[in-house]
Amino acid sequence: QPDSDSHTMLEDMVSALQEHPQFQIVEEVKAARIPILRMKFAPRAGLTLDVDLSFQNTEPLPNTQLLRAYSALCPRVRDLGILVKLWAKASGVSGAQHGHLSAYALTLMVIYFLQVEPDVKLPVLPTELFAGEPGIPSAARISWPCGLSRADLLCRFFRFFTEEFRWGSEVVSVRLGRRAAAADGVYSELRGRFSSRLHVEDPFLTGRNLHCALKPEQESDLFAKLWEASQALQQGALPT
């Protein structure tokens, strides 16, 4: 059940923002475990930002810190994440509110691919380093170069998830950063691990399988779009 204080604050914020000309209320997700207010913010002409606002929710802070640390290792990490999320949005396969994977889950897929790709081997950052504090922990500030181009990485990302990844039995786990089956004991807490679904482990809430937002029909569409993108890139065309 949603926290009553969070629900009250959400209602108060809606009332305040409805009078602000730069904010547009898109959706009030009241029934979620953590109520969320989805908005569009237009700070100036020609620029519109998507904003998700929640209250009394500290769970995303370690996640945000972890993703920031990975992005800081090399610009290629950040760039590939942006490219994949832009592709997913254009292909209509992102957005947990629509039964698709969240942008967070897609970013974890990018990091996992970079960790397990033999020609990349992105270092695995221990999750215990991240408590949600500002900045990047000193132990995570390491030097790591990537010798592959953005185009090569993008092509390999699509090929990995359509031809190499064991869809339905392997787990996307940036916490481990190695390939392992869902039946492995290291995933004993992961909910739904024995179902033939895409498995994406939350690196901090290890019992949470991020496929919880992904509806079966949208999962089929996701794989089809990944396959189409992979084939297009291998033929020298742009993914659609």
N, C-alpha and C positions, 0 to 999 in steps of 0.2 A: 504494500500500500504506500502511496506517496506520503511524505512527511507533511503534516498539517501546517507547520510553520513555513515550509518551502512553498506550499500551495498558496498561503496567504500573501507571502512576499511576491509571488508571481502575479497574483491578481493586482496588487498595488502597483507593480512595475508596468503592467499592461495599461492601467489607467493613466499613469504618468507619460508613457511613451506615445500613446495615441494622440497626445496634444503636441508632440514634437515633430516639426515638419521634415526632419531628416531621417526619421525612422518609419518603416512600414512593417506592421505586424503581419507575418506570413502564416504562422500556426502556433497554437497553444497546445502543447502535448501535456495534458493534465493527468492522464491515467498512467503515465509511465512511473516506474519505480522512483525515478528522479525527474520531477516535472521540468520541462524545457520550454523556453520561449524562443521561437525561430523568427528572425527579423531580417530585414534588409536595411542597411545604413548607407546613406548617400552623403558623404562629407562635402562633396563638391560636384559640380556638373560633369557628367561623363564617367563618374566613378561610383560603383555600387558594390558594397561588401555584404556577404552573407554572415550573419551573426547568430550563434546559439547561446542563450543565456540560461544558466541554472543557478540554484542557490544551495548553500550549505553542502556542497559536494566537492570534496577534496580528492576523490578517486582519480580524476584525470591529471592531477599535478605530476605524479611520478612518470606517467606515460608521456606527458609533454616534455618533461626534462630528458627522458630517454631518447625520444625522437630528435630533440634538439642536439643531443650529444652525437648521435649517429650522423646527422646532417653536417655537423662540424668536422667530422673526420675527413670528408672530401666533398667538393661541390657536386661530384657525380651522384652521390647518394640523394642529395636534395633534388637535383635536376630530374633524376629518373622518377622519384616520387611524384613530382609535379606533372611530368609527362603522362604517367599512368593514370593519375587522378583526372587530368584533362581528357584523356581518351575515354575513361569510364563514364564521365559526365556526358560527353558527346555521344557515346554509344548507348546511353540510357541504362547503365548497369551499376549505378552508385546511388546511395541514399537509403539509409536504414528505414526511414519513414515510409519508403515506397516498397519495402520488402527486399531491398538489395543490400550488399555489403556497405558498411560505413567507410568513409574516407580513411578512418583510423585503421580498419582491417586491411584495406588496400595498401596502405603504407607499410604495415607489417609484412604483407606478402612481398613487397619490394625489398625490404631489408633482409628477409629470410632468403630470397633468391640470391642476393648479393653475398650472403654468408656461405651458402652451400655451392655456389657456382665455382668450379675448380680453377678457372682463370681469374677469379676475383678475390675470393676468400676474405670478405669483410670481417674484421675482428669482432668477436662476440663481447659485448660490454656486460659485465655482471649486473643483474637487476638490483642486487642489494646495495649498489652504489647510489641508487636514486630514491630519494625520499620526497621529491617534489619541491626542493628548495630552489631559489633563483640561481641561475648560472649552471655551469657544467662542473661536476666533481673533478678535482685535479687528477684522480686516477683514471678518468675517462678521456683526458686530454692527451691523446696520442697521435703520432704522425702515421698516416697511412695513405699511400698513393694508389690510384686506379689507372691502369694503362689502357683501358678500353674506352672507346668513344661513346657518346650518348646514344648514337644510332645503333651501335653494336649491342650495347646493354639493353636497349629497348627490344631489339629483335630477339635477343637471348631470353629476356624475361617472358615474352609471349611463347616462345618455343618451349621453355622449361615447364610452364604450367599447362601446356597442352600435350607435350610428348614425353616428358621425363617425370614430372611430379605424379605420385601415385594418388590420384584423386579418389577420395573415399576411404583411404587407409593410411595416408601419411598426414602428418600434422605440421602446419606452418607454425614454427616456434622460434622466435628470435631469442627467447630465454636460453634455449639450448644451442641454437645455431648449427644444428646438424640434422641429417635426415634420419628419421625414426618412425616406426609404425605407430598408429594410434593405440594398438594393443600393448605397446611397451609400458612397463611399470612406471616409467617416469611421467606418464600421463594418467596415473591412477585417479587423479581428482577431476580430470577433464570430463565435463558432462557431454553425453551423446557421442562418445568416442567410438562406439561400436556401430554407429549408423553409417551407411554408405553416403556420406556427405562430405563437402569441403570442410576441413577442420582448421580453424585458426585460433590458437591459444592466446588468451590475454596474458602478457608476460608477468603481470603482478597478481591478478586474480586468476590463478592457474586452473580453477575449476570452471571458469567462464569460457565457453566456446563461442566465438564471435559469429558462427554461422546461425546463432539464435535469431538474428534479424533477417536471415536470408531464406526466403520462401523457396520451396522445391522448384517451381516453374521459373523463378528468377535465377536460380542456380543453373538450370539448364541453359538459359539464355546467356548467362555469364560465360559459361564454357564455350558456347557457340561463338560469342563475340571475340573471346580470346583466340579461338581457332582461326576465325576470319582475319583478325589482325596479324596473327603469325604468318598465315599464308600470303597476305598482301605484302608484308615486309620482306619475306623471302623471295618474292617476285619483283622486288624493287619499287613497289607502290606504297602509298601512305595507308596506314590503318584507318578504318572508318567505324 
